[in-house]
């Protein structure tokens, strides 16, 4: 069973940076599309960025040029480098893994990111 554990959230000022990490275990990392999603109270969870096993990436328009997703197959983690953070980036960020064969999706428990002056 896939387990995802996020870390790296916190409180920062506008314009600062944070890096989120997600540790993957329980299956073969190379069979999963990895992603980061975020959710604010009363809103639906939204895609932030995804990365395929081959390294192809996709970003939400509002984070393009500021956020970078990366994965390490040797250590089975996926990171989200977030630069030039804005108050509207405040949310709980969730790590996601989707199996490319059966499309089963797994979620981490989330990590809070707060951007405030």
Biotite code that builds the C-alpha atoms (Angstrom):
import biotite.structure as struc

atoms = struc.array([
    struc.Atom([0.000, 0.000, 0.000], chain_id="A", res_id=1, res_name="UNK", atom_name="CA", element="C"),
    struc.Atom([1.366, 3.391, -1.010], chain_id="A", res_id=2, res_name="UNK", atom_name="CA", element="C"),
    struc.Atom([2.279, 5.747, 1.807], chain_id="A", res_id=3, res_name="UNK", atom_name="CA", element="C"),
    struc.Atom([3.007, 9.410, 1.262], chain_id="A", res_id=4, res_name="UNK", atom_name="CA", element="C"),
    struc.Atom([4.441, 11.664, 3.952], chain_id="A", res_id=5, res_name="UNK", atom_name="CA", element="C"),
    struc.Atom([4.698, 15.394, 3.352], chain_id="A", res_id=6, res_name="UNK", atom_name="CA", element="C"),
    struc.Atom([7.037, 17.798, 5.104], chain_id="A", res_id=7, res_name="UNK", atom_name="CA", element="C"),
    struc.Atom([8.333, 21.332, 4.738], chain_id="A", res_id=8, res_name="UNK", atom_name="CA", element="C"),
    struc.Atom([5.276, 23.484, 5.269], chain_id="A", res_id=9, res_name="UNK", atom_name="CA", element="C"),
    struc.Atom([5.289, 26.551, 7.445], chain_id="A", res_id=10, res_name="UNK", atom_name="CA", element="C"),
    struc.Atom([4.693, 30.276, 7.774], chain_id="A", res_id=11, res_name="UNK", atom_name="CA", element="C"),
    struc.Atom([6.540, 32.649, 5.448], chain_id="A", res_id=12, res_name="UNK", atom_name="CA", element="C"),
    struc.Atom([6.278, 36.261, 4.316], chain_id="A", res_id=13, res_name="UNK", atom_name="CA", element="C"),
    struc.Atom([5.238, 37.233, 0.792], chain_id="A", res_id=14, res_name="UNK", atom_name="CA", element="C"),
    struc.Atom([8.116, 36.897, -1.630], chain_id="A", res_id=15, res_name="UNK", atom_name="CA", element="C"),
    struc.Atom([9.875, 34.206, 0.371], chain_id="A", res_id=16, res_name="UNK", atom_name="CA", element="C"),
    struc.Atom([10.422, 30.563, -0.562], chain_id="A", res_id=17, res_name="UNK", atom_name="CA", element="C"),
    struc.Atom([9.543, 27.128, 0.801], chain_id="A", res_id=18, res_name="UNK", atom_name="CA", element="C"),
    struc.Atom([10.332, 23.627, -0.350], chain_id="A", res_id=19, res_name="UNK", atom_name="CA", element="C"),
    struc.Atom([7.852, 20.837, 0.260], chain_id="A", res_id=20, res_name="UNK", atom_name="CA", element="C"),
    struc.Atom([8.971, 17.224, 0.241], chain_id="A", res_id=21, res_name="UNK", atom_name="CA", element="C"),
    struc.Atom([6.971, 14.019, -0.106], chain_id="A", res_id=22, res_name="UNK", atom_name="CA", element="C"),
    struc.Atom([8.450, 10.660, 0.819], chain_id="A", res_id=23, res_name="UNK", atom_name="CA", element="C"),
    struc.Atom([6.964, 7.720, -1.122], chain_id="A", res_id=24, res_name="UNK", atom_name="CA", element="C"),
    struc.Atom([6.951, 4.112, 0.081], chain_id="A", res_id=25, res_name="UNK", atom_name="CA", element="C"),
    struc.Atom([5.037, 0.882, -0.327], chain_id="A", res_id=26, res_name="UNK", atom_name="CA", element="C"),
    struc.Atom([5.247, 0.336, -4.081], chain_id="A", res_id=27, res_name="UNK", atom_name="CA", element="C"),
    struc.Atom([7.382, 0.952, -7.152], chain_id="A", res_id=28, res_name="UNK", atom_name="CA", element="C"),
    struc.Atom([7.958, 4.693, -7.410], chain_id="A", res_id=29, res_name="UNK", atom_name="CA", element="C"),
    struc.Atom([8.576, 4.579, -11.129], chain_id="A", res_id=30, res_name="UNK", atom_name="CA", element="C"),
    struc.Atom([5.015, 3.402, -11.790], chain_id="A", res_id=31, res_name="UNK", atom_name="CA", element="C"),
    struc.Atom([3.442, 6.566, -10.430], chain_id="A", res_id=32, res_name="UNK", atom_name="CA", element="C"),
    struc.Atom([2.629, 10.025, -11.646], chain_id="A", res_id=33, res_name="UNK", atom_name="CA", element="C"),
    struc.Atom([3.367, 12.244, -8.662], chain_id="A", res_id=34, res_name="UNK", atom_name="CA", element="C"),
    struc.Atom([1.660, 15.498, -7.917], chain_id="A", res_id=35, res_name="UNK", atom_name="CA", element="C"),
    struc.Atom([1.013, 18.305, -5.496], chain_id="A", res_id=36, res_name="UNK", atom_name="CA", element="C"),
    struc.Atom([-2.470, 19.624, -4.863], chain_id="A", res_id=37, res_name="UNK", atom_name="CA", element="C"),
    struc.Atom([-3.729, 22.300, -2.490], chain_id="A", res_id=38, res_name="UNK", atom_name="CA", element="C"),
    struc.Atom([-6.943, 23.110, -0.714], chain_id="A", res_id=39, res_name="UNK", atom_name="CA", element="C"),
    struc.Atom([-8.315, 26.064, 1.233], chain_id="A", res_id=40, res_name="UNK", atom_name="CA", element="C"),
    struc.Atom([-11.364, 25.990, 3.523], chain_id="A", res_id=41, res_name="UNK", atom_name="CA", element="C"),
    struc.Atom([-14.594, 25.708, 1.584], chain_id="A", res_id=42, res_name="UNK", atom_name="CA", element="C"),
    struc.Atom([-12.839, 25.161, -1.717], chain_id="A", res_id=43, res_name="UNK", atom_name="CA", element="C"),
    struc.Atom([-12.193, 22.101, -3.834], chain_id="A", res_id=44, res_name="UNK", atom_name="CA", element="C"),
    struc.Atom([-8.744, 20.589, -3.910], chain_id="A", res_id=45, res_name="UNK", atom_name="CA", element="C"),
    struc.Atom([-6.867, 21.936, -6.927], chain_id="A", res_id=46, res_name="UNK", atom_name="CA", element="C"),
    struc.Atom([-3.907, 20.716, -8.907], chain_id="A", res_id=47, res_name="UNK", atom_name="CA", element="C"),
    struc.Atom([-0.663, 22.605, -8.377], chain_id="A", res_id=48, res_name="UNK", atom_name="CA", element="C"),
    struc.Atom([1.838, 20.503, -10.332], chain_id="A", res_id=49, res_name="UNK", atom_name="CA", element="C"),
    struc.Atom([2.411, 16.970, -11.569], chain_id="A", res_id=50, res_name="UNK", atom_name="CA", element="C"),
    struc.Atom([5.410, 15.029, -12.812], chain_id="A", res_id=51, res_name="UNK", atom_name="CA", element="C"),
    struc.Atom([5.375, 11.789, -14.781], chain_id="A", res_id=52, res_name="UNK", atom_name="CA", element="C"),
    struc.Atom([7.805, 8.904, -14.275], chain_id="A", res_id=53, res_name="UNK", atom_name="CA", element="C"),
    struc.Atom([9.715, 10.212, -17.281], chain_id="A", res_id=54, res_name="UNK", atom_name="CA", element="C"),
    struc.Atom([9.976, 13.719, -15.852], chain_id="A", res_id=55, res_name="UNK", atom_name="CA", element="C"),
    struc.Atom([7.258, 15.463, -17.810], chain_id="A", res_id=56, res_name="UNK", atom_name="CA", element="C"),
    struc.Atom([5.718, 18.283, -15.806], chain_id="A", res_id=57, res_name="UNK", atom_name="CA", element="C"),
    struc.Atom([2.452, 20.174, -15.710], chain_id="A", res_id=58, res_name="UNK", atom_name="CA", element="C"),
    struc.Atom([1.660, 23.281, -13.648], chain_id="A", res_id=59, res_name="UNK", atom_name="CA", element="C"),
    struc.Atom([-1.360, 25.286, -12.673], chain_id="A", res_id=60, res_name="UNK", atom_name="CA", element="C"),
    struc.Atom([-1.189, 28.574, -14.556], chain_id="A", res_id=61, res_name="UNK", atom_name="CA", element="C"),
    struc.Atom([-0.941, 30.689, -11.402], chain_id="A", res_id=62, res_name="UNK", atom_name="CA", element="C"),
    struc.Atom([2.266, 28.986, -10.231], chain_id="A", res_id=63, res_name="UNK", atom_name="CA", element="C"),
    struc.Atom([4.136, 28.763, -13.537], chain_id="A", res_id=64, res_name="UNK", atom_name="CA", element="C"),
    struc.Atom([7.545, 30.383, -13.251], chain_id="A", res_id=65, res_name="UNK", atom_name="CA", element="C"),
    struc.Atom([7.416, 30.350, -9.445], chain_id="A", res_id=66, res_name="UNK", atom_name="CA", element="C"),
    struc.Atom([7.045, 26.679, -8.499], chain_id="A", res_id=67, res_name="UNK", atom_name="CA", element="C"),
    struc.Atom([9.150, 23.731, -9.633], chain_id="A", res_id=68, res_name="UNK", atom_name="CA", element="C"),
    struc.Atom([8.308, 20.072, -9.143], chain_id="A", res_id=69, res_name="UNK", atom_name="CA", element="C"),
    struc.Atom([11.059, 17.455, -9.162], chain_id="A", res_id=70, res_name="UNK", atom_name="CA", element="C"),
    struc.Atom([11.390, 13.758, -8.354], chain_id="A", res_id=71, res_name="UNK", atom_name="CA", element="C"),
    struc.Atom([14.221, 11.477, -7.336], chain_id="A", res_id=72, res_name="UNK", atom_name="CA", element="C"),
    struc.Atom([13.841, 7.856, -8.363], chain_id="A", res_id=73, res_name="UNK", atom_name="CA", element="C"),
    struc.Atom([16.760, 6.633, -6.280], chain_id="A", res_id=74, res_name="UNK", atom_name="CA", element="C"),
    struc.Atom([15.282, 7.900, -3.024], chain_id="A", res_id=75, res_name="UNK", atom_name="CA", element="C"),
    struc.Atom([11.597, 7.912, -3.964], chain_id="A", res_id=76, res_name="UNK", atom_name="CA", element="C"),
    struc.Atom([10.695, 11.466, -3.182], chain_id="A", res_id=77, res_name="UNK", atom_name="CA", element="C"),
    struc.Atom([9.047, 14.355, -4.932], chain_id="A", res_id=78, res_name="UNK", atom_name="CA", element="C"),
    struc.Atom([9.704, 17.983, -4.054], chain_id="A", res_id=79, res_name="UNK", atom_name="CA", element="C"),
    struc.Atom([7.896, 21.210, -4.747], chain_id="A", res_id=80, res_name="UNK", atom_name="CA", element="C"),
    struc.Atom([10.132, 24.281, -4.702], chain_id="A", res_id=81, res_name="UNK", atom_name="CA", element="C"),
    struc.Atom([7.964, 27.345, -4.179], chain_id="A", res_id=82, res_name="UNK", atom_name="CA", element="C"),
    struc.Atom([9.478, 30.766, -4.823], chain_id="A", res_id=83, res_name="UNK", atom_name="CA", element="C"),
    struc.Atom([8.007, 34.256, -4.750], chain_id="A", res_id=84, res_name="UNK", atom_name="CA", element="C"),
    struc.Atom([5.183, 33.064, -2.539], chain_id="A", res_id=85, res_name="UNK", atom_name="CA", element="C"),
    struc.Atom([1.966, 35.062, -2.409], chain_id="A", res_id=86, res_name="UNK", atom_name="CA", element="C"),
    struc.Atom([-0.784, 35.197, 0.220], chain_id="A", res_id=87, res_name="UNK", atom_name="CA", element="C"),
    struc.Atom([-3.074, 33.412, -2.235], chain_id="A", res_id=88, res_name="UNK", atom_name="CA", element="C"),
    struc.Atom([-0.728, 30.418, -2.112], chain_id="A", res_id=89, res_name="UNK", atom_name="CA", element="C"),
    struc.Atom([-1.849, 29.825, 1.475], chain_id="A", res_id=90, res_name="UNK", atom_name="CA", element="C"),
    struc.Atom([-3.407, 26.356, 1.664], chain_id="A", res_id=91, res_name="UNK", atom_name="CA", element="C"),
    struc.Atom([-2.940, 22.816, 2.836], chain_id="A", res_id=92, res_name="UNK", atom_name="CA", element="C"),
    struc.Atom([-0.695, 21.110, 0.291], chain_id="A", res_id=93, res_name="UNK", atom_name="CA", element="C"),
    struc.Atom([-1.205, 17.421, -0.435], chain_id="A", res_id=94, res_name="UNK", atom_name="CA", element="C"),
    struc.Atom([1.080, 14.942, -2.123], chain_id="A", res_id=95, res_name="UNK", atom_name="CA", element="C"),
    struc.Atom([-0.605, 12.604, -4.620], chain_id="A", res_id=96, res_name="UNK", atom_name="CA", element="C"),
    struc.Atom([0.456, 9.446, -6.416], chain_id="A", res_id=97, res_name="UNK", atom_name="CA", element="C"),
    struc.Atom([-1.440, 7.889, -9.340], chain_id="A", res_id=98, res_name="UNK", atom_name="CA", element="C"),
    struc.Atom([-0.532, 4.431, -10.591], chain_id="A", res_id=99, res_name="UNK", atom_name="CA", element="C"),
    struc.Atom([-0.052, 4.582, -14.360], chain_id="A", res_id=100, res_name="UNK", atom_name="CA", element="C"),
    struc.Atom([-1.431, 1.054, -14.804], chain_id="A", res_id=101, res_name="UNK", atom_name="CA", element="C"),
    struc.Atom([-4.664, 1.030, -12.788], chain_id="A", res_id=102, res_name="UNK", atom_name="CA", element="C"),
    struc.Atom([-5.069, 4.771, -12.085], chain_id="A", res_id=103, res_name="UNK", atom_name="CA", element="C"),
    struc.Atom([-5.469, 4.158, -8.359], chain_id="A", res_id=104, res_name="UNK", atom_name="CA", element="C"),
    struc.Atom([-4.790, 7.407, -6.488], chain_id="A", res_id=105, res_name="UNK", atom_name="CA", element="C"),
    struc.Atom([-3.181, 7.794, -3.077], chain_id="A", res_id=106, res_name="UNK", atom_name="CA", element="C"),
    struc.Atom([-2.931, 10.876, -0.887], chain_id="A", res_id=107, res_name="UNK", atom_name="CA", element="C"),
    struc.Atom([-0.750, 12.136, 1.903], chain_id="A", res_id=108, res_name="UNK", atom_name="CA", element="C"),
    struc.Atom([-2.170, 13.834, 4.975], chain_id="A", res_id=109, res_name="UNK", atom_name="CA", element="C"),
    struc.Atom([-1.131, 17.307, 3.901], chain_id="A", res_id=110, res_name="UNK", atom_name="CA", element="C"),
    struc.Atom([1.107, 20.094, 5.140], chain_id="A", res_id=111, res_name="UNK", atom_name="CA", element="C"),
    struc.Atom([0.051, 23.647, 5.876], chain_id="A", res_id=112, res_name="UNK", atom_name="CA", element="C"),
    struc.Atom([1.600, 26.543, 3.974], chain_id="A", res_id=113, res_name="UNK", atom_name="CA", element="C"),
    struc.Atom([0.783, 30.034, 5.184], chain_id="A", res_id=114, res_name="UNK", atom_name="CA", element="C"),
    struc.Atom([1.980, 33.163, 3.396], chain_id="A", res_id=115, res_name="UNK", atom_name="CA", element="C"),
    struc.Atom([1.336, 36.273, 5.429], chain_id="A", res_id=116, res_name="UNK", atom_name="CA", element="C"),
    struc.Atom([2.953, 39.562, 6.301], chain_id="A", res_id=117, res_name="UNK", atom_name="CA", element="C"),
])
